Amino acid sequence: PDDRLPALELELDAVVGVHLPPRLVYGPFRVQDEAVEVEHERSQHGRHPTLPGMARHPLFTDDHEDLRRSLRTFVEKELAPHAEEWEAEKHFPDWVFKRMGELGYLGLHFAPEDGGQGGDYLTMLVLAEEMARCGSGGVSMAISVQCEYVTPPIAKFGTDEQKARWLRPAIAGDRIGALGITEPDAGSDVAG
């Protein structure tokens, strides 16, 4: 029926410039959520101090590092304490998607008109790096699938109706996407 998306080929577009997420406030940084509130002062030169034990890559800006601090605090406070349990259960609760949607993390590089934060593609690299710290490969991969496999083709090729039905709710964490692969008589054996 008309509610199914056609087969789409994902194209990665290089996005130039940094667009600040509206849900995050930069300067002395404060995420607008008490559970993950972080503050810091910039150095005398207006440059962001690097995180402990990390040299900052020249591609990342102060805004990327502010996002990194926010994500790291969220991961340490809200995900990592549950990782061992989730790995043992081979399942994690849907509230992870909802909470990440509330904080704007599921739509970092999507356009604001689609419910996203309007950030550049490097914001997704920051997300991936910090999610790796959560202690659960399943959680990290599921978030990656939601943000990098399921939603980009809808954002790029979907109609306004399809975006309203699937993209905006996925970015908000209200819908959880899945990836289905069929390659009859050819391709990779994704089932192992």
C-alpha positions as CSV (number, residue, x, y, z in Angstrom):
1,P,0.0,0.0,0.0
2,D,0.9,3.7,-0.1
3,D,2.2,3.7,3.5
4,R,5.3,1.6,2.6
5,L,8.5,3.2,1.6
6,P,10.1,2.2,-1.6
7,A,13.5,0.6,-1.5
8,L,15.9,3.5,-0.9
9,E,19.6,3.9,-1.3
10,L,21.2,5.7,1.6
11,E,23.5,8.6,0.6
12,L,25.8,10.2,3.1
13,D,25.9,13.9,2.6
14,A,28.8,15.9,3.9
15,V,27.3,18.7,5.9
16,V,29.5,21.8,6.4
17,G,29.2,24.0,9.4
18,V,27.9,23.4,12.9
19,H,24.3,24.1,13.7
20,L,23.5,24.2,17.3
21,P,20.7,22.0,18.7
22,P,17.9,24.2,20.0
23,R,17.4,22.0,23.1
24,L,21.0,22.5,24.2
25,V,22.4,25.8,25.3
26,Y,26.1,26.6,24.7
27,G,28.3,29.1,26.4
28,P,28.9,28.0,29.9
29,F,27.1,24.8,29.0
30,R,23.9,23.6,30.6
31,V,21.7,20.9,29.3
32,Q,18.1,21.9,29.9
33,D,17.4,18.8,32.0
34,E,18.3,18.4,35.6
35,A,19.2,14.7,35.3
36,V,22.1,15.5,33.0
37,E,23.0,19.0,34.0
38,V,26.6,19.9,33.3
39,E,28.4,23.2,33.7
40,H,31.9,24.3,32.8
41,E,33.8,27.4,32.0
42,R,35.7,27.9,28.8
43,S,39.4,28.5,29.1
44,Q,40.9,32.1,28.9
45,H,41.2,31.8,25.2
46,G,37.6,30.7,24.6
47,R,38.8,27.2,23.7
48,H,37.2,24.2,25.2
49,P,39.4,22.2,27.5
50,T,39.6,18.6,26.3
51,L,38.0,15.9,28.3
52,P,40.4,14.1,30.7
53,G,42.7,11.7,28.8
54,M,41.7,12.9,25.4
55,A,43.3,15.1,22.8
56,R,40.8,17.0,20.7
57,H,40.7,16.1,17.1
58,P,40.9,19.2,14.8
59,L,37.6,18.4,13.1
60,F,35.7,18.9,16.4
61,T,34.6,22.3,17.5
62,D,33.8,23.6,21.0
63,D,30.2,22.9,20.2
64,H,31.0,19.2,19.5
65,E,32.9,19.0,22.8
66,D,29.9,20.6,24.6
67,L,27.7,17.9,23.1
68,R,30.3,15.3,24.1
69,R,30.1,16.4,27.7
70,S,26.3,16.3,27.7
71,L,26.3,12.8,26.2
72,R,29.0,11.5,28.5
73,T,27.1,12.6,31.5
74,F,23.8,11.1,30.2
75,V,25.5,7.8,29.4
76,E,27.3,7.6,32.8
77,K,24.2,8.5,34.8
78,E,21.4,6.9,32.9
79,L,22.7,4.0,30.8
80,A,25.9,2.6,32.2
81,P,24.5,1.7,35.6
82,H,22.1,-0.7,33.8
83,A,24.4,-2.1,31.1
84,E,25.3,-5.3,32.9
85,E,21.7,-6.2,33.6
86,W,20.6,-5.4,30.1
87,E,23.4,-7.5,28.6
88,A,22.5,-10.4,30.8
89,E,18.8,-10.1,29.9
90,K,19.7,-9.6,26.2
91,H,17.1,-6.8,26.2
92,F,16.8,-3.2,27.3
93,P,13.8,-1.1,27.9
94,D,12.1,1.2,25.4
95,W,12.5,4.2,27.8
96,V,16.1,4.5,26.5
97,F,14.7,5.6,23.1
98,K,12.1,7.9,24.7
99,R,14.7,9.5,27.0
100,M,17.2,10.0,24.2
101,G,14.5,11.5,22.1
102,E,13.5,13.9,24.8
103,L,17.1,15.1,25.1
104,G,17.4,15.5,21.3
105,Y,20.0,12.9,20.9
106,L,18.1,10.8,18.3
107,G,17.8,13.7,15.8
108,L,21.2,15.4,16.1
109,H,21.8,15.7,12.4
110,F,18.3,16.0,11.1
111,A,16.6,19.2,10.1
112,P,14.6,21.1,12.7
113,E,11.5,21.0,10.5
114,D,11.7,17.2,10.8
115,G,12.0,17.3,14.6
116,G,15.8,17.2,14.6
117,Q,18.5,19.4,16.1
118,G,20.0,20.6,12.8
119,G,23.6,19.6,13.7
120,D,26.3,18.5,11.3
121,Y,27.3,14.9,10.6
122,L,30.1,15.1,13.2
123,T,27.5,15.3,15.9
124,M,26.7,11.7,15.1
125,L,30.3,10.7,15.4
126,V,30.3,12.2,18.9
127,L,27.1,10.3,19.7
128,A,28.7,7.0,18.6
129,E,31.9,7.6,20.5
130,E,30.0,8.4,23.7
131,M,27.5,5.6,23.3
132,A,30.4,3.1,23.2
133,R,31.0,4.0,26.9
134,C,27.6,2.8,28.0
135,G,28.8,-0.8,28.5
136,S,26.2,-2.4,26.3
137,G,26.9,-3.2,22.7
138,G,23.2,-3.9,22.1
139,V,22.1,-0.5,23.3
140,S,24.8,1.3,21.3
141,M,24.0,-0.6,18.2
142,A,20.3,-0.1,18.5
143,I,20.7,3.6,18.8
144,S,23.0,3.6,15.8
145,V,20.4,1.6,13.8
146,Q,17.7,4.1,14.8
147,C,19.8,7.2,13.9
148,E,21.9,5.9,11.0
149,Y,20.1,3.1,9.2
150,V,16.4,3.6,9.7
151,T,15.7,7.3,9.7
152,P,18.1,8.9,7.1
153,P,16.4,7.4,4.0
154,I,13.0,8.6,5.3
155,A,14.5,12.1,5.9
156,K,16.1,12.2,2.5
157,F,13.5,10.5,0.3
158,G,10.3,10.4,2.4
159,T,7.2,12.4,1.6
160,D,5.9,14.9,4.2
161,E,3.2,12.3,5.2
162,Q,5.9,9.6,5.7
163,K,8.1,11.9,7.7
164,A,5.1,12.8,9.9
165,R,4.2,9.1,10.4
166,W,7.7,7.6,10.9
167,L,10.6,10.1,11.0
168,R,9.3,12.6,13.6
169,P,8.1,9.9,16.0
170,A,11.4,8.1,15.6
171,I,13.4,11.2,16.4
172,A,11.2,11.8,19.4
173,G,11.8,8.2,20.6
174,D,8.1,7.4,20.2
175,R,8.7,4.8,17.4
176,I,11.6,2.4,17.3
177,G,12.8,1.5,13.9
178,A,14.2,-1.8,12.6
179,L,16.3,-2.9,9.7
180,G,15.2,-5.7,7.4
181,I,17.5,-7.1,4.8
182,T,16.5,-9.5,2.0
183,E,18.9,-10.6,-0.6
184,P,17.5,-13.7,-2.2
185,D,20.1,-15.7,-4.0
186,A,22.8,-13.0,-3.6
187,G,24.6,-10.7,-1.2
188,S,25.7,-11.1,2.3
189,D,24.7,-13.8,4.8
190,V,23.6,-11.4,7.5
191,A,22.0,-14.2,9.5
192,G,25.4,-15.9,10.0
